[in-house]
Amino acid sequence: MENEITPQIEEQNLFAEEQRLRMEEKKAVRWYVMRAYKCEAKAESVLANQPELEFYMPKREVVRTYHGKKQVTKVPVIPSLFFLHGRRIDIQPVKDEHPFIQYAMSGRGDDRKFMTVPDKQMEDFIRVAESDCAKRFLKPEDVDLTKGARVRIASGAFTGLCGTFVRVKGNRKRTVVVMLDKLMGVSVEISSDIIEKVKE
């Protein structure tokens, strides 16, 4: 009798454990990569009123002409793409109410996963992207990170920031690049005497 019941109990225990892990994942606070196809401003407006979620959309300055006058305006670095810092159980109700807000996914079929960015990487990216210093937004193909060295900035405005010290196409000087995997990067010129190598 026990031998007949045990496999069933084991299956129930495995199912319960899977459910527990799924719920823990939904409650984990992460930076989620999100999209709002041709609705960036609308997404920004909706998410500005969600205190439990932190919204970030990388933007760059461009010069545009309106009625014959040139104006500097900010536009998304990558159209439709933004980031949300929070828990999936808090994001999901907003997404259900506003279907144009979508998770960015990686992989296919059963291997599909929510795209996320590690907190430290995102914090460093925002520090550079929102700074007043001269910076440059990059596509992944603009730089070969394998030819650079992982470094930490030891002093100055970006103390503690981690990135890759490398040469970027179109720039003769070496720069520190903070790259969000397969999405985009941002680079800033940093003197080599204020950086230290990070052990891998």
N, C-alpha and C positions, 0 to 999 in steps of 0.2 A: 504493500500500500504506500509506504514512504517513498519507494523508488518511483512510483507513478506521480506522486505529488511534487517531489523535489524539482524536476525540470520546469514545471509550471510556476513554482515559486521563484525559481531562478530567473525565468523570463519576466515575471512581474517586477522583480527587483531591478533587472536591467532596464526595463521600461521606465520605472520610477527614477532611476539614476539619470537616464537620458533626459527626462522631463526636468529634473532638478538642474542639470547642466545647461539646458536650454534657457530656463528662467534666469539662472545666474548670468548668462551671456546677455540676455535682454536688459538686465539691470546694471551691467557694467558700463561705466562712463567712458566713452571713446570719442575721438574725432572721426565722424563718418563723412565719407566723400558723397556729395549729393549732386543732383542735377535738376534743373527747371528749364526745360527746352523753350527758348524764346520768352521766358517769363521771369528773368532774373530780378527785375524791379518789383514784380508782384511777390515773389518769394521773399525778398528782403523786407517788404512791408508786412507780410504775414508773420515772419519769424522775429521781427523786432518786438512783437507783443507776446513773446513766449519766454518769460523770465527764467524758466528751468533749462532753457537751451541757449548755448552760445553760438551765434551766427558769425561766419567770416567768409567774405567773398574777396579774393585778391583783385585789386584794380590797378590800372596804370593810367597815367595822364596822357591825353592826346589833344592835339589842337584841331578844332573843327570850325567851319565857317557857318554862321547863322545870319541870314539877311545881310550878307556882305561884311560882317564883323567876325574876326577871329576870336574864339573863346577856348580856354583850357577846360577840359572836362575829364571826368574819370569814367573809364569803361572796364568791364571785366577782362582780366588777362586771358582767360579761356571762357568764351561764351557759354552760358548755362551752368557752369560749374561753381559750386560753393561747398562750404564745410560746416557741419553742425557738431558741436560738442555737447554730449548728453547721453541719456539712456534710450535704448530703442523703445522701451515701454512708454517713454514720453514723446518720442518722435512720431511713433506710429499713429496716434490719434490725429495729429496735425496733418500727417501725410494722407490719412483716410479722408479728412475733410477737404483737403486741397490736393487732388490727384496729380496735378502738374508737378508736384514735388516728388522726386523719385530718388531711391538709393542708387548709387553707382555700384555695379557688381563686377566681379572678375571671375574668370573660369566659365565653364559650360556645363549644362546638365546638372548631375548630382554634385559636381565640383564647384558650382557657383557659390561665391562668398561675398559678403558685404565688404566693400573697400573701406579700409580705415587707415589712419596715419597715427604713428606713435606720438604721445603728448609732447615729449621733448623736441622732436623733429618739427612739429607744428608750431610750437612756441618760438623756436629759433627762426623758422620761416617768417612768422608774423613780425618778429622783432626787426628783421631786415626789410621786409616788404613795406612796413608802415613807417620806417625811419625816414628822416629828411636827407640822408646821405645819397650820393649818386649810386644807383643800383641798376641792375639789369635783370629782367625776367627772361628765363631760358626755357627752351624745349629740351626734352631728354636727349635729343640727338645733337644738341649744341655743344655738349661737353662729354668727354670720356672720363668718368670718375675713377676708372681703374688706373689711370696714369697720374692720379693725385695722391695726396697723403691726408689721412683723417687727422684733423687738428681741433684744438680748443683755443679760443681767444682768451689770453691771460689778463689783459687790461684794456682800458678804454671803454667806449660806449657799448661795445658788444661783449663785455666780459662774461665768460661762461658759455658763450655761443659755440656750438660744435658744427663743423662742416668739413668740406674737402678743399684743400689748398691745391689749386690746379690752374692750368691755362685754359681760357675759354676762346672759342673761335671769334676772331675779330677784335681781340684784346691782347696787346703785347705783354701786359703786366699779369702777374699771377693774382688770382682772386680767391676768396673763400666762397664756396658755393653751398647753399643749403638746398638739397633736392628732395622733393616729394616724389617718391618712386613712381615712375612711368606717367607722371602728370606734368609737373613743371618744376622749375627751380628758380632761385634768385641768387644773384652774386653781388659781392661788394669788395672793393679793393681794400686790402688790409696789409699793413707793413709786416714783413716776416719776423721782425724782432719782438712782436707781441703775441706770437702764436706758439703753442706747444703741441708736440705730436701726441695723439691719443693711441694707447695700446689697443690693438684689435682683440 
